[in-house]
Amino acid sequence: MSESTPPDASSALSVPCLRIREPGAPDVLTPSEVILPPPPYGHVRVRIAASGVNRADLLQRQGRYPVPAGFPEDIPGLEFAGEVEAVGEGCFLRRIGDPVMGILGGGGYAAAVNVPERETIRIPEEMEPVTAGAIPEVFVTAWDALEGQAGLRAGETLLIHAVGSGVGTAALQLAVGAGARVIGTTRTPEKVAAAQELGLHDGILASSAAPDEWADEVLSRTGGRGVDVILDLVGGAYLAGNLRVLATKARWVVVGVPGGGQANLDLRRLMTRRAHLMGTVLRARPPEEKALLARAFETRVISRFEVGAGSGRLRPVVDTVLSWRDGADAHRRLEANDTFGKMLLRWE
Ligand SMILES: NC(=O)c1ccc[n+]([C@@H]2O[C@H](COP(=O)([O-])OP(=O)(O)OC[C@H]3O[C@@H](n4cnc5c(N)ncnc54)[C@H](OP(=O)(O)O)[C@@H]3O)[C@@H](O)[C@H]2O)c1
């Protein structure tokens, strides 16, 4: 709105950022500056309180993740939470001072970012913006996969691989709130107990050395029936086990493949189970789809993080908040599979 447009919305701004100096180990992340143009038509500039660290950032740092057109190759960062500090022409949804968060195609490791206002999501009432940094990527991904794609229903059984991950801990809470029974795998014993505190019904310790053993356990805990939905955050290494635990008409959503992107698929098993196998990705979606998802998430999920939500209240799961200057340490922790929930970088 022109009456709330501040003078500095028309000027470019230089802000701190973390750049990938060259493809390589975590230490290639280097403090730098980025010049932000004035927010274009329909965009707001957000002063970032916290940026989430994601697996895709690790791959981008190594030069192994193609960046969507229009986003910087050398500044990672897929999400942000902060406050609107400048509003471009043609905006009607946000005002200066609004606490907002959202998903980006890149460039989020910076103290500020220009973003289409329709892709912003309001931060839940009474939540610190830094804490909200643990919401966008993992909760939007999990909600879209479970509700939008798999159609998870109350009374069904969901299997989440890597249940202690950011996406896993978000999906677990959403599914418990939806009335599903949740079984989760992890390779780290401490994460079973931590996930149980978030409502996990059955925790199964998986091992990379015997990537099928968890499937025996799932079958035993479901009386041989298997599961209705799989949220697959591991991929190739668990494919054979996933085929074994499909219940009739199961939906299997592939969201992440740290365990490999290739494996042999016995199509007969999919046929006899009349199962649906689907894949999803947020980053590469066109702006219209991202805006629709942001608007739907704000309308249907944000109030579930607020005080009135009662016993099914959702909460961001923050593992650690580090200074943005410690981005290399954040990448090392994520690479070591050491985190439960989200790793955040704070912009002071
Ligand atoms: N499609 C999308 O749009 C989208 C969006 C966000 C994330 N993702 C993907 O979803 C996955 C989870 O993301 P996140 O940010 O939640 O991850 P995260 O918090 O970094 O957690 C990942 C966890 O996965 C487990 N893991 C890693 N490598 C594994 C392997 N080879 N075999 C079995 N388990 C393994 C580890 O936990 P343990 O202790 O259990 O070993 C690790 O802590 C990632 O692959 C990510 O790239 C996709």
The ligand as a Gaussian input file, in Angstrom:
#p B3LYP/6-31G(d) Opt

LIG

0 1
 N       10.979000     -33.006000      -1.353000
 C       11.086000     -31.864000      -0.685000
 O       10.532000     -30.842000      -1.061000
 C       11.884000     -31.862000       0.567000
 C       11.753000     -30.806000       1.492000
 C       12.504000     -30.875000       2.683000
 C       13.336000     -31.953000       2.911000
 N       13.446000     -32.935000       1.971000
 C       14.302000     -34.106000       2.193000
 O       13.733000     -34.847000       3.258000
 C       14.760000     -35.486000       4.007000
 C       14.650000     -35.041000       5.457000
 O       14.965000     -33.652000       5.503000
 P       15.251000     -32.966000       6.897000
 O       15.636000     -31.556000       6.650000
 O       14.115000     -33.234000       7.781000
 O       16.551000     -33.797000       7.347000
 P       17.414000     -33.747000       8.689000
 O       16.696000     -33.011000       9.740000
 O       18.756000     -33.298000       8.299000
 O       17.460000     -35.293000       9.124000
 C       17.854000     -36.260000       8.249000
 C       18.000000     -37.578000       9.019000
 O       17.904000     -38.654000       8.091000
 C       18.620000     -39.763000       8.610000
 N       19.471000     -40.272000       7.545000
 C       20.431000     -39.594000       6.852000
 N       21.023000     -40.383000       5.952000
 C       20.404000     -41.586000       6.046000
 C       20.582000     -42.839000       5.392000
 N       21.511000     -43.021000       4.440000
 N       19.785000     -43.880000       5.766000
 C       18.846000     -43.728000       6.734000
 N       18.660000     -42.571000       7.403000
 C       19.417000     -41.518000       7.051000
 C       19.440000     -39.258000       9.808000
 O       18.771000     -39.626000      11.013000
 P       19.085000     -40.981000      11.842000
 O       19.615000     -40.541000      13.142000
 O       17.769000     -41.615000      11.930000
 O       20.071000     -41.771000      11.059000
 C       19.360000     -37.759000       9.672000
 O       19.478000     -37.080000      10.897000
 C       16.087000     -35.052000       3.379000
 O       16.500000     -36.053000       2.485000
 C       15.721000     -33.783000       2.625000
 O       16.581000     -33.545000       1.538000
 C       12.732000     -32.910000       0.817000

